[in-house]
């Protein structure tokens, strides 16, 4: 387990190094909003690393809406100013353990309040959206595929249904980084993933029943493993 943790931390450092190299490339070539980046193959050759590392670094940038990948077209610089772009990238690569823990603590506070409000305010249309997100997550898990994005969309669907625009906006900002870090680091098995499905389902059922206390309890239980992860991170 220790060796895996070291390897993962090394991967994070490599990803951050490539992210900084991409930032420097954008600056040196005077690329602006909407300009196209070179392909992953070209960047991997230029940075002398594998395409997988470049691809994962770009995925991380895309999670923060700093670049946009368009199928069959390529990857483009986001339509924000270079000053904002550079500032956000610096924040991403300097994220420390203490910062990650504070993000998790903030997420837990937001989501427990969010799910309480959602169980109180949800509409039938909200239930359809949350159920759709849950079913997509469940399908990916049962088929043995990566369900990182589906997990994120499930939680964001709940936040949206809370009818609190501030909670929703904050969730969009902090959830992606937490889920990416958590999913890349933890080691699970089929039994563990099936248990995750049950925890998500318990949250959904409490919301459908309009039971805010049970919804909050289910969300808190869902976060127990994440809290343990933070202690070992």
Residue pairs with C-beta under 8 A, 6 or more apart in sequence:
1 187
4 187
5 185
8 184
8 185
11 53
11 184
14 49
14 53
15 53
15 56
15 57
15 60
16 92
16 93
18 43
18 47
18 49
18 53
18 54
18 57
19 57
19 60
19 61
19 89
19 92
19 93
20 89
20 93
21 47
22 37
22 43
22 57
22 58
22 61
23 85
23 86
23 89
25 31
25 37
25 38
25 43
25 46
26 37
26 77
26 82
26 85
27 82
27 86
31 37
31 77
32 77
32 82
33 77
33 78
33 79
33 80
33 81
34 76
34 77
34 79
35 76
35 77
36 73
36 74
36 75
36 76
36 77
37 43
37 58
37 67
37 74
37 75
37 76
37 77
38 46
39 74
40 51
40 54
40 55
40 58
41 51
43 54
44 50
44 51
44 53
44 54
47 54
58 67
58 69
58 75
60 92
60 180
61 67
61 89
61 92
62 68
62 69
62 75
63 176
63 177
63 180
64 88
64 92
64 176
64 177
65 78
66 77
66 78
66 80
66 85
66 88
66 89
67 75
67 76
67 77
67 78
68 75
68 76
68 78
69 75
69 76
70 76
77 85
78 85
92 177
95 177
97 233
100 177
100 178
100 181
100 230
100 233
101 230
101 233
103 174
103 177
103 178
104 178
104 226
104 227
104 230
106 170
106 174
107 171
107 174
107 175
107 178
108 220
108 223
108 226
108 227
110 159
110 167
110 170
110 171
110 174
111 155
111 158
111 159
111 171
111 219
111 223
112 216
112 219
112 220
113 162
113 167
114 158
114 159
114 162
114 164
114 167
114 171
115 158
115 162
115 203
115 206
115 207
115 212
115 215
115 216
115 218
115 219
116 212
116 213
116 215
116 216
117 162
117 163
117 164
117 167
117 212
118 126
118 130
118 158
118 159
118 161
118 162
118 207
118 215
119 206
119 207
119 209
119 210
119 211
119 212
119 214
119 215
119 216
120 210
120 212
121 161
121 162
121 163
122 130
122 161
122 207
122 210
123 161
126 157
126 160
126 161
127 207
127 208
129 157
129 160
129 161
130 154
130 157
130 158
130 161
130 204
130 207
131 204
132 157
133 150
133 153
133 154
133 156
133 157
134 154
134 200
134 201
134 204
136 150
136 153
136 154
137 147
137 150
137 151
137 153
137 154
137 197
137 200
138 197
138 200
138 201
140 146
140 147
140 150
141 147
141 193
141 194
141 196
141 197
142 197
146 183
148 179
148 180
148 183
151 179
151 183
151 200
152 175
152 176
152 179
154 200
155 171
155 175
156 168
156 171
156 172
156 175
158 203
158 207
159 167
159 168
159 171
159 172
160 168
161 207
162 168
178 226
181 233
182 226
182 229
185 229
185 233
186 229
188 196
199 218
199 221
199 222
200 222
202 218
202 221
202 222
203 215
203 218
203 219
203 222
205 218
206 212
206 214
206 215
206 217
206 218
207 215
